[in-house]
Amino acid sequence: MKKNKNTIIHGRKTVLVPYRRVHVNKYHGWMQSEELQELTASEPLSLEQEFRMQESWLDDEDKCTFVILDRNVYSQSNSDEIASMIGDVNLFLNDIENRQTAEVEIMVAELHARGQGMGKEALLLMMRYGVEYLALTSITAKIGLANEKSLNMFRKIGFKEISRSEVFKEVTLEWLVDTDTKQWLWNETKHIDIVMEEESESVLCT
Ligand SMILES: CC(C)(COP(=O)(O)OP(=O)(O)OC[C@H]1O[C@@H](n2cnc3c(N)ncnc32)[C@H](O)[C@@H]1OP(=O)(O)O)[C@@H](O)C(=O)NCCC(=O)NCCS
């Protein structure tokens, strides 16, 4: 999506940056893991296909993608994005009749980064961006029935089950924006800083 291509979201533990060409090699390396393919219901792609995918996601107005950086590593490594990459978080606006709903996907690929609150924070940052900048009024998530960590995380944030498929072995959860949930989200994310960088080919569009 072009809208977020120069947006950086700074949280306490994580920083979200748009998924760019420089991130593809490391991302592609992660996706060779069978565990991650299964948990994220993804098919393995060749490196060439991954580069094409990254380019198409940047242009596709239905897909908003951010790479998750570990904020500590980022600040201690002179803003080295590749060294700080730990995962990704995406919003897919798949419903052509309702542009105010999106499906969210999140992955903390680096095992050492899991269990420290980074996945939860990145999800909340993305939800805040989706509600504030994309005017979303509902967000859904499809999660494998056996993915206990992810189910716990989404339920804790307030997502509610709306359907269950025994065939695909997954549940669909939904988070609806209303006065209370929006207030809660704003409160949870009051520390964040959303920065729209100036257009700069050399800095952000590689
Ligand atoms: C699911 C995932 C994103 C969680 O990220 P994380 O950074 O490890 O999680 P956090 O440390 O932020 O924890 C957030 C919540 O997740 C749940 N959780 C995390 N680790 C857990 C564990 N080992 N067992 C049970 N629940 C766990 C808890 O509810 C936790 O909240 P709490 O700490 O307040 O109890 C991460 O494990 C992951 O990417 N897994 C592989 C890909 C995947 O499953 N993606 C989801 C598909 S949509």
Ligand as a Chemical Component Dictionary entry (heavy atoms), coordinates in Angstrom:
data_LIG
# 
_chem_comp.id                   LIG 
_chem_comp.type                 NON-POLYMER 
_chem_comp.pdbx_formal_charge   0 
_chem_comp.three_letter_code    LIG 
# 
loop_
_chem_comp_atom.comp_id 
_chem_comp_atom.atom_id 
_chem_comp_atom.alt_atom_id 
_chem_comp_atom.type_symbol 
_chem_comp_atom.charge 
_chem_comp_atom.model_Cartn_x 
_chem_comp_atom.model_Cartn_y 
_chem_comp_atom.model_Cartn_z 
_chem_comp_atom.pdbx_ordinal 
LIG C1  C1  C 0 1.901  -15.540 18.335 1  
LIG C2  C2  C 0 3.106  -14.608 18.414 2  
LIG C3  C3  C 0 2.924  -13.453 17.417 3  
LIG C4  C4  C 0 3.182  -14.008 19.833 4  
LIG O1  O1  O 0 4.253  -13.070 19.877 5  
LIG P1  P1  P 0 5.178  -12.942 21.166 6  
LIG O2  O2  O 0 6.023  -11.744 21.003 7  
LIG O3  O3  O 0 5.870  -14.225 21.412 8  
LIG O4  O4  O 0 4.062  -12.735 22.295 9  
LIG P2  P2  P 0 4.093  -11.711 23.512 10 
LIG O5  O5  O 0 5.317  -11.925 24.334 11 
LIG O6  O6  O 0 3.826  -10.340 23.011 12 
LIG O7  O7  O 0 2.838  -12.231 24.351 13 
LIG C5  C5  C 0 1.508  -11.793 24.048 14 
LIG C6  C6  C 0 0.505  -12.798 24.572 15 
LIG O8  O8  O 0 0.610  -14.011 23.829 16 
LIG C7  C7  C 0 0.321  -15.117 24.681 17 
LIG N1  N1  N 0 1.516  -15.962 24.786 18 
LIG C8  C8  C 0 2.795  -15.624 24.462 19 
LIG N2  N2  N 0 3.629  -16.667 24.680 20 
LIG C9  C9  C 0 2.860  -17.670 25.157 21 
LIG C10 C10 C 0 3.128  -19.013 25.556 22 
LIG N3  N3  N 0 4.369  -19.527 25.529 23 
LIG N4  N4  N 0 2.071  -19.789 25.952 24 
LIG C11 C11 C 0 0.818  -19.291 25.979 25 
LIG N5  N5  N 0 0.498  -18.034 25.614 26 
LIG C12 C12 C 0 1.506  -17.223 25.218 27 
LIG C13 C13 C 0 -0.026 -14.526 26.044 28 
LIG O9  O9  O 0 -1.430 -14.281 26.089 29 
LIG C14 C14 C 0 0.724  -13.202 26.015 30 
LIG O10 O10 O 0 0.179  -12.230 26.860 31 
LIG P3  P3  P 0 0.713  -12.137 28.404 32 
LIG O11 O11 O 0 2.200  -12.154 28.338 33 
LIG O12 O12 O 0 0.152  -10.828 28.841 34 
LIG O13 O13 O 0 0.154  -13.330 29.079 35 
LIG C15 C15 C 0 4.443  -15.365 18.141 36 
LIG O14 O14 O 0 4.538  -16.443 19.025 37 
LIG C16 C16 C 0 4.560  -15.874 16.707 38 
LIG O15 O15 O 0 4.831  -15.141 15.807 39 
LIG N6  N6  N 0 4.346  -17.164 16.462 40 
LIG C17 C17 C 0 4.510  -17.744 15.126 41 
LIG C18 C18 C 0 3.588  -17.186 14.048 42 
LIG C19 C19 C 0 2.133  -17.130 14.484 43 
LIG O16 O16 O 0 1.651  -18.047 15.129 44 
LIG N7  N7  N 0 1.443  -16.065 14.087 45 
LIG C20 C20 C 0 0.039  -15.899 14.395 46 
LIG C21 C21 C 0 -0.820 -16.314 13.224 47 
LIG S1  S1  S 0 -2.042 -15.025 12.972 48 
# 
loop_
_chem_comp_bond.comp_id 
_chem_comp_bond.atom_id_1 
_chem_comp_bond.atom_id_2 
_chem_comp_bond.value_order 
_chem_comp_bond.pdbx_ordinal 
LIG C1  C2  SING 1  
LIG C2  C3  SING 2  
LIG C2  C4  SING 3  
LIG C2  C15 SING 4  
LIG C4  O1  SING 5  
LIG O1  P1  SING 6  
LIG P1  O2  DOUB 7  
LIG P1  O3  SING 8  
LIG P1  O4  SING 9  
LIG O4  P2  SING 10 
LIG P2  O5  DOUB 11 
LIG P2  O6  SING 12 
LIG P2  O7  SING 13 
LIG O7  C5  SING 14 
LIG C5  C6  SING 15 
LIG C6  O8  SING 16 
LIG C6  C14 SING 17 
LIG O8  C7  SING 18 
LIG C7  N1  SING 19 
LIG C7  C13 SING 20 
LIG N1  C8  SING 21 
LIG N1  C12 SING 22 
LIG C8  N2  DOUB 23 
LIG N2  C9  SING 24 
LIG C9  C10 SING 25 
LIG C9  C12 DOUB 26 
LIG C10 N3  SING 27 
LIG C10 N4  DOUB 28 
LIG N4  C11 SING 29 
LIG C11 N5  DOUB 30 
LIG N5  C12 SING 31 
LIG C13 O9  SING 32 
LIG C13 C14 SING 33 
LIG C14 O10 SING 34 
LIG O10 P3  SING 35 
LIG P3  O11 DOUB 36 
LIG P3  O12 SING 37 
LIG P3  O13 SING 38 
LIG C15 O14 SING 39 
LIG C15 C16 SING 40 
LIG C16 O15 DOUB 41 
LIG C16 N6  SING 42 
LIG N6  C17 SING 43 
LIG C17 C18 SING 44 
LIG C18 C19 SING 45 
LIG C19 O16 DOUB 46 
LIG C19 N7  SING 47 
LIG N7  C20 SING 48 
LIG C20 C21 SING 49 
LIG C21 S1  SING 50 
# 
